[in-house]
């Protein structure tokens, strides 16, 4: 089982002079310091008198804007009961979900993501050309090679900022947030747009009542901005993965039944390969539940320890919106009262990488979450992957 307390570790470095060629873009760094979840400045072992370059003051990062968008089509539990053997009570009691939004007609996931991004930029009082990096956290891109550059295009960015996808299912947004922080702290980026967007409805078997009741589509976004170290708003994080858990939650590749258009004529057996696509989501709900209620509280506790904060410092608990029973169980384990738990699962279902930024945006715009408050957040899902972060809003 992989375990990482940060994206950079602290090597043991002997006492010698460090010479670093300045970066040619964004900022000219004369030294290099990465501060990710407790990582130390390994150049600090060098005496200032020995080094001919000034020591870099640590950069911090903070969340300065958020936004979200959902499809127009709303599907209630009663609507689902017309196509599969289920009912509103059966779904709501077991999951907490009452309705979800689903992409339909000419809807596009990239358009939804761009809408959420525009709202986040507007709140942050930034123009598209202020963005240095776009991270599109999604497991359902509309192009095999990723959707992030299309977000860049729809936003109207003229300076061609780097844009790329992060694929980690329901953990994607948290990992995107941590990646953004490390780009800011270690790479000199000023403004990073982190988007969580998924359209799992496209990969759901709508005849399987065990999975079709759970998922919806949405997009959410935040702006992560560089700041002085004193204003730093990402206090600690904890990330993990366990590939053996794929048997419990996956949507694997499969060969299409139809014959390939090309005929090998027997010259090379099994070549050319048949065209392939992804299967519908396969999930063992009981095992995923056990995994989440065991691993998520541990991860948040680890992140709090790395941040040097007690659990009592948490103003809000914001988990990936997968199942209300999971949310309640984690809150109970962490002794967080229900009035300090953010949940909008009833209205949207499990929106994968979009669930945390969607819930955050609603909580911020409603006035529930206020600037300066501390949030413990965690994502978990397919991979299996899971991760948590302790952060401050604003």
Secondary structure, DSSP 8 states (H G I E B T S, - for coil): -EEESSSS------S--------SSSS--SS----STT---GGGGS-TTT-SS-----EEEEEEEEEEE--S-EEEHHHHHTTSS--HHHHHHHH---EEE---TT--HHHHHHHHHHHHHHHHT--GGG-SEEEEE-SS-SSTT-SHHHHHHHHT-SS--EEEEE--GGGHHHHHHHHHHHHHHHH--SEEEEEEEEEGGGG--TT-TTTTTTB-EEEEEEEEEEEEGGG--EEEEEEEE-GGGGGGEE--EEE-SS--SS--TTSSTT-S---EEE---EE-HHHHHHHHHHHHHHHHHHHHHHHT--GGG-SEEEE--S-HHHHHHHHHHHT--GGGEE--HHHH-B-GGGHHHHHHHHHHHTTSS-TT-EEEEEEEETTTEEEEEEEEB-
